[in-house]
Amino acid sequence: MLDRMDRKILEILQEDCTLPVAEIGKRIGLSTTPCWRRIQKLEEQGVIERRVALLDAKKVNAGVTVFVSITTSNHTKEWLERFHAALADFPEVVEFYRMSGQIDYLLRVVVPDIERYDAFYKRLIAKIELSDVSSAFAMEQIKFTTSLPLSYAAEEKRT
């Protein structure tokens, strides 16, 4: 469970992890050393996994987002391992989920255009057997954030 100060630090870091520790401390009412210790503890505990730069997809020519729904009739451990390994070779796949319900897997794929998506699709189906692949192109991004809600972090985990 994270206390109020930890949550405040995380809120700030989720918005801008390049802020100096002294500035973070100033914003939350801590001096630099205790603030740094808290950040170090959050990193050691794995709460902070890594610090990254978020890029503008359009400016790096990856502005087309495609949600790819995949179903398969093969659910063996061996097939799943091959599928995971196959997708590791595709930098276009930026998110990959195993789902409940009608579809088995959901991918978020970013490419420059429809032609590059078609090339991605052909490479994918050549690598591994799939029952059905359905693609939906995002027309507009309404909301995008990498910030997680921290209000739940104050609660005890339910067992």
C-alpha positions as CSV (number, residue, x, y, z in Angstrom):
1,M,0.0,0.0,0.0
2,L,1.3,3.4,-0.9
3,D,1.0,6.4,1.4
4,R,-0.2,9.9,0.4
5,M,3.4,11.2,-0.2
6,D,4.3,8.2,-2.4
7,R,1.1,8.7,-4.5
8,K,1.9,12.4,-4.9
9,I,5.5,11.6,-6.0
10,L,4.1,9.1,-8.5
11,E,1.5,11.5,-9.9
12,I,4.3,14.0,-10.6
13,L,6.6,11.4,-12.1
14,Q,3.9,10.1,-14.4
15,E,3.5,13.6,-15.8
16,D,7.2,14.4,-16.1
17,C,9.9,12.1,-14.9
18,T,12.7,14.5,-15.9
19,L,11.9,16.9,-13.0
20,P,14.7,17.3,-10.6
21,V,14.2,15.6,-7.2
22,A,14.5,19.0,-5.5
23,E,11.5,20.3,-7.6
24,I,9.4,17.2,-6.8
25,G,10.2,17.5,-3.1
26,K,9.3,21.2,-3.2
27,R,5.9,20.4,-4.8
28,I,5.0,17.9,-2.1
29,G,6.6,19.5,0.9
30,L,9.7,17.2,1.3
31,S,13.3,18.1,1.3
32,T,15.5,16.5,-1.5
33,T,17.0,13.6,0.5
34,P,13.8,12.1,1.9
35,C,12.1,12.6,-1.5
36,W,15.0,10.8,-3.3
37,R,14.9,8.0,-0.7
38,R,11.2,7.5,-1.5
39,I,11.8,7.4,-5.2
40,Q,14.6,4.9,-4.7
41,K,12.3,2.7,-2.6
42,L,9.5,2.9,-5.2
43,E,12.1,1.8,-7.8
44,E,13.4,-1.0,-5.6
45,Q,9.9,-2.3,-5.0
46,G,9.1,-2.3,-8.7
47,V,6.4,0.3,-8.4
48,I,8.4,2.4,-10.8
49,E,9.4,0.0,-13.5
50,R,11.3,2.3,-15.8
51,R,11.5,5.9,-17.0
52,V,10.9,6.5,-20.7
53,A,10.3,9.2,-23.3
54,L,6.9,9.3,-25.0
55,L,7.2,10.0,-28.7
56,D,4.7,11.6,-31.1
57,A,3.7,8.7,-33.3
58,K,3.0,11.0,-36.3
59,K,6.4,12.6,-36.1
60,V,8.1,9.2,-36.2
61,N,5.9,8.0,-39.1
62,A,3.9,5.5,-37.1
63,G,0.6,7.5,-36.9
64,V,-1.9,4.8,-38.0
65,T,-3.2,2.7,-35.1
66,V,-4.7,-0.7,-35.8
67,F,-6.5,-2.9,-33.3
68,V,-6.1,-6.5,-34.3
69,S,-8.4,-9.2,-32.9
70,I,-7.1,-12.7,-33.2
71,T,-8.8,-16.0,-32.6
72,T,-7.1,-19.4,-32.8
73,S,-8.3,-23.0,-32.5
74,N,-4.9,-24.0,-31.1
75,H,-4.5,-23.5,-27.4
76,T,-1.5,-25.6,-26.6
77,K,1.4,-24.4,-24.5
78,E,3.7,-25.0,-27.4
79,W,1.6,-22.9,-29.8
80,L,1.3,-20.1,-27.3
81,E,5.1,-20.0,-26.8
82,R,5.6,-19.9,-30.6
83,F,3.0,-17.1,-30.9
84,H,4.7,-15.0,-28.2
85,A,8.1,-15.6,-29.9
86,A,6.7,-14.7,-33.3
87,L,5.2,-11.4,-32.0
88,A,8.4,-10.4,-30.3
89,D,9.9,-10.0,-33.8
90,F,7.3,-7.3,-34.7
91,P,8.2,-3.8,-33.4
92,E,4.8,-2.6,-34.8
93,V,3.0,-4.5,-32.0
94,V,3.1,-2.1,-29.1
95,E,0.5,-3.9,-27.0
96,F,-0.4,-7.5,-26.8
97,Y,-3.2,-9.0,-24.6
98,R,-4.7,-12.4,-24.0
99,M,-8.5,-11.8,-23.8
100,S,-11.6,-13.4,-22.4
101,G,-14.7,-13.6,-24.6
102,Q,-15.1,-14.0,-28.3
103,I,-11.5,-13.2,-29.3
104,D,-8.4,-14.8,-27.9
105,Y,-5.8,-12.0,-28.4
106,L,-5.9,-8.3,-29.0
107,L,-2.9,-6.4,-30.5
108,R,-2.4,-2.7,-30.8
109,V,-0.3,-2.2,-33.9
110,V,1.2,1.1,-35.1
111,V,2.3,1.7,-38.8
112,P,2.7,4.6,-41.2
113,D,-0.2,3.6,-43.5
114,I,-2.6,0.8,-44.7
115,E,0.0,-0.6,-47.1
116,R,2.5,-1.1,-44.3
117,Y,-0.2,-2.7,-42.2
118,D,-0.9,-5.1,-45.1
119,A,2.8,-6.0,-45.2
120,F,2.7,-6.6,-41.4
121,Y,-0.4,-8.8,-41.7
122,K,1.2,-10.9,-44.4
123,R,4.4,-11.4,-42.3
124,L,2.3,-12.3,-39.3
125,I,0.2,-15.0,-41.0
126,A,3.3,-16.4,-42.6
127,K,4.9,-16.9,-39.1
128,I,2.1,-18.6,-37.3
129,E,-1.2,-20.3,-38.0
130,L,-4.3,-18.3,-36.9
131,S,-8.0,-19.1,-37.2
132,D,-9.2,-15.5,-37.7
133,V,-7.6,-12.1,-37.8
134,S,-9.8,-9.0,-37.8
135,S,-8.5,-5.5,-38.0
136,A,-10.0,-2.2,-36.9
137,F,-8.3,1.1,-37.9
138,A,-8.6,3.9,-35.3
139,M,-10.1,7.0,-37.0
140,E,-9.3,9.4,-34.1
141,Q,-7.5,9.1,-30.8
142,I,-9.9,10.6,-28.2
143,K,-7.8,10.0,-25.1
144,F,-4.4,8.6,-24.6
145,T,-2.5,8.5,-21.3
146,T,0.2,6.5,-19.7
147,S,-0.7,7.7,-16.3
148,L,-2.3,5.1,-14.0
149,P,-5.0,6.1,-11.5
150,L,-3.4,6.1,-8.1
151,S,-6.5,6.3,-5.9
152,Y,-6.6,2.5,-5.8
153,A,-3.0,2.4,-4.5
154,A,-4.3,3.6,-1.1
155,E,-6.5,0.5,-0.7
156,E,-5.6,-2.9,0.6
157,K,-5.6,-5.6,-2.0
158,R,-8.6,-7.8,-2.0
159,T,-7.9,-11.5,-1.6
